[in-house]
Amino acid sequence: MRAKLLFILLRYFRINDPYRLLGLLVLLILIYLPLLIDVPEMTYPELKNLVIGEKVREGRGLYSEIIDSIGPLAAWFNGLLDMVFGRSLLARHIVAFIVLFFQTAFVGIMFADKKAFSENTYIPSLIYAILFFFSFDTLSLTPELLGFGFVLLALNNLLKEIEFREQRNESIFNLGLYISLASLFSFSYFIYLPGALFILIIFTRHPARKYFLLICGFLIPHLLLMSIFYLQDSFSEMWSYYYLPNLGMNASRYLSSSSLWWLGAVPLVFLVISLFMLNREARLTKYQTQLVQSMFFWMIFSFLHLFFAR
């Protein structure tokens, strides 16, 4: 029965029709509806974000009166949520669901637009939606979830550079800018900057000027942030409680290493099977082969991200 259902879903999302995203929305609602009806107990990260949001709304200074290593955009966004929804956990879960749906839809649209596969389908969106639901707290409105939206935008610009169809300076500048904005939600996302540089060096022939644009795109938001806190006489506090702690590899672990391996078992098995089938049956163009290799390197830097995630 489950195999038949999976076959039906694959046939449905295999058709290149934007209206299939409505079916994806229905599927996500069915998956997450039990968690929206019977709201789980508040987790510690949710409690921390809620308290930080309250203090930001009250006008407390970030890093000077609120001592935490949270990203500034995440803290200010939590303050906005507290202003709009108060302490409502359900409202935050609904916002997280909306963010998740847009990310899921964007994944399918991005790969279809870049012609990453021989067929333009929304199966990547289906896989993203199913694999994302590995724990009840994935519906939490965390800085990582918010920042990952900018990581996807950065990935879209990275694929544009590999495609050679769009050779504008704005594309590579936006690549650095999106990674920077993601790191202002969760600083550990900075690891994708050397990842993007590594992939661009291998698969493109850009002059040094373009790499400089990429780094400038990353640095500008951080320099602006430093200027804001410098004018508020809080630069040293920001450096001590935001940058220095997040550059280390010490983390608060809510799950054991064995539990993480069990959670990652299904995606890893899927990865091995996909690579085997890809080498055996796929007839990819040179450009599509480059995209596959780029995504493989992107995945390696995603594993490195785990060492910096707090």
Phi, psi and omega in degrees: 000315180294321179296322179294318178298317179297321179296320179295317179297318180295320178294322182294313184275356178286338181282132181278084181220118181304334179291347175295340177294333174294321175296324176296320178298317178298318180298316179296322178298317179295324181290316188263354182303318177302325180284336177277331178280309179253087186296125179296165177297149181294132177274167180298315177301323178294318179298317180297315179296322179295315181294317179297320177299319178297316182292323177295318179296328179284354178094012178290144182284129179290131179074344175259318176250339175248104185266103179197160181265015180297149177294145183297320179294324177294318180296315180292325177293322176296324176296320177295319178297319179295324179293323185272314189249353183067226182263014184293115178284325179298318180298320178294323178293324178294317177297318178298321178297318179296316178299316180297319180297316180296322177295317180298315179295320182296324179301312180295317180296320182297311182291327177292318181294325181274358181052049183288339181236167180294335176239139175273105183230172175252021176297323175303323177294320179298314181296318179300316182294318184288315182289336179292332183273069179255353180201153183296331186274007172292346177274003177285143180274077184267161174301328180294319178295316180294316181292331183292336174300320178287331175297320178295320176297322177295318179298321178299317179290327177296317179294329176298319180293323179289329184290336182066008180277331183237101183253056178252149181295331182299326184296311182285330174294317179295330176302310177293323181296316181293321176297321179296314179297322176298320181289339176280347168271309177222110192299336183297343178290353178298340182297340180283347175292305174297332177296315179295319178299316181298314181293319180295321179296323183284317192253357179230170177238049182287147172288166182301331181301323182289324176294325176295322176298319179300313181293323177297318178301326178284321188283329188303310178300322180290321177294322176296318178298314179299321179296320180298313182286333176294319179292336178267008182058036181234019185296315182296322178294317178299317180296321184285325187253352178245302186286308185299312179297324184281345176277347178275172181253011176280137186219156172269113185262121177267347177229150177285165179298322179295322178295320178296321178294321178295320178294326181273000184296314182296310177299324180292319176297317178299321179296314181297315179297319180297315179296322179295313180293325181295315180290336186270318191240337187288138174246091186258148172285172179299319180296316180294325176296320177297322178295318179298315179295322178297317180294328178294315177294322177300321179294321178299317178291335174293323175295319177297329179302329181298331181285338181259346181291129183273000000 
